[in-house]
Amino acid sequence: MLILSHAMVDGFVTHCEWNSIMEAVATGLPMVTWPHSAEQLLNQKMAVEVLGIGVGVGLDESDTVVGRMVVEKAIGSILDGGEEGEERRRARELTEKSSTTVQEGGSSCDNLFDFIKSFKGE
């Protein structure tokens, strides 16, 4: 997170493990998705099609070869401030929304305290 939070980082390429998606939301960075296997393909769909914070390199299967021009286009689209800048806008929007959930009174904070109370028998 320290590196992704640096002011010079404008986005990143990810293999689409769940932690990478959470890091994109936490830092407000768009990502180029390049899944390799298993759940990474589903996580890519979540990041690109549902959350709208990523641009895929066109992989639907783990054994597909991706050319240099495809990767270059995907990286260019997350760095562009035009229409493709939508991924960046969505990532920043999700950052704002998610930060309130971990603050006192937020849903994640409340759920954690409720979970702890359940062990105490309260």
C-alpha positions in Angstrom: 0.0 0.0 0.0 2.9 2.4 0.7 4.1 2.2 -2.9 0.6 2.4 -4.4 -0.1 5.4 -2.2 2.9 7.4 -3.6 1.9 10.5 -5.6 3.8 9.3 -8.7 1.7 6.1 -9.1 -1.2 6.6 -11.4 -2.4 3.0 -11.7 -1.1 -0.5 -11.7 -1.1 -3.8 -13.5 -2.6 -6.7 -11.5 -3.1 -10.4 -11.7 -6.5 -9.9 -10.0 -6.1 -11.4 -6.6 -8.7 -10.1 -4.2 -6.1 -8.1 -2.2 -5.1 -6.2 -5.4 -8.7 -5.1 -5.9 -9.0 -4.0 -2.3 -5.8 -2.0 -2.7 -7.2 -0.3 -5.8 -10.2 0.7 -3.8 -8.2 1.8 -0.8 -5.8 4.0 -2.9 -8.2 5.2 -5.5 -6.1 3.9 -8.4 -7.4 2.3 -11.6 -5.8 -0.9 -12.7 -5.1 -3.0 -15.8 -6.3 -6.5 -15.1 -4.2 -9.5 -16.3 -5.6 -12.6 -14.6 -3.7 -15.9 -14.8 -6.0 -18.6 -13.3 -8.9 -19.7 -11.1 -10.7 -17.0 -9.2 -8.6 -14.3 -10.8 -10.8 -14.5 -13.9 -13.9 -13.8 -11.7 -12.2 -11.1 -9.8 -11.4 -9.4 -13.1 -15.0 -9.4 -14.1 -15.9 -7.8 -10.7 -13.2 -5.1 -11.1 -13.9 -4.3 -14.7 -17.6 -4.9 -15.2 -19.2 -4.4 -11.8 -16.9 -1.9 -10.0 -15.7 -0.2 -13.1 -12.2 0.4 -11.7 -10.2 -1.6 -14.2 -9.4 -2.2 -17.9 -8.8 -5.7 -19.0 -6.2 -7.0 -21.4 -8.8 -9.2 -23.0 -8.2 -12.5 -21.2 -11.2 -14.8 -20.9 -9.0 -17.9 -20.3 -5.7 -18.4 -18.5 -3.9 -19.7 -21.6 -4.3 -16.7 -23.9 -1.3 -14.8 -25.1 -1.5 -11.1 -24.8 0.4 -8.9 -27.2 2.4 -5.8 -26.4 0.0 -3.4 -28.2 -2.9 -4.7 -26.1 -1.1 -4.1 -22.9 0.0 -0.7 -24.1 -3.5 0.3 -25.0 -4.9 -0.9 -21.6 -2.2 1.1 -19.7 -2.8 4.1 -21.9 -6.5 4.0 -21.2 -6.2 4.1 -17.4 -3.6 7.0 -17.6 -5.8 9.0 -20.0 -7.9 11.7 -18.4 -10.6 11.6 -21.1 -13.5 9.1 -21.3 -11.2 6.3 -20.3 -10.6 8.3 -17.0 -13.9 6.9 -15.8 -12.0 4.0 -14.1 -10.0 6.5 -12.1 -13.1 8.5 -11.2 -14.8 5.3 -10.0 -11.8 4.1 -8.0 -11.6 7.5 -6.2 -15.4 7.4 -5.6 -15.1 3.9 -4.0 -12.2 5.1 -1.9 -14.3 7.8 -0.4 -17.2 5.5 0.2 -15.1 2.7 1.7 -13.2 5.1 4.0 -16.4 6.0 5.9 -17.2 2.3 6.6 -14.1 1.8 8.7 -14.5 5.0 10.7 -16.4 5.0 14.1 -20.1 4.6 13.3 -19.3 3.0 9.9 -20.7 -0.4 9.0 -17.4 -2.2 9.0 -16.5 -0.7 12.4 -19.9 -1.5 13.9 -19.8 -5.1 12.5 -16.3 -5.7 14.0 -17.5 -4.5 17.4 -20.7 -6.6 17.2 -18.4 -9.6 16.3 -16.2 -9.0 19.3 -19.3 -8.6 21.5 -20.6 -11.9 20.4 -17.5 -13.6 21.9 -18.1 -11.7 25.2 -21.7 -12.9 25.3 -23.1 -9.3 25.2 
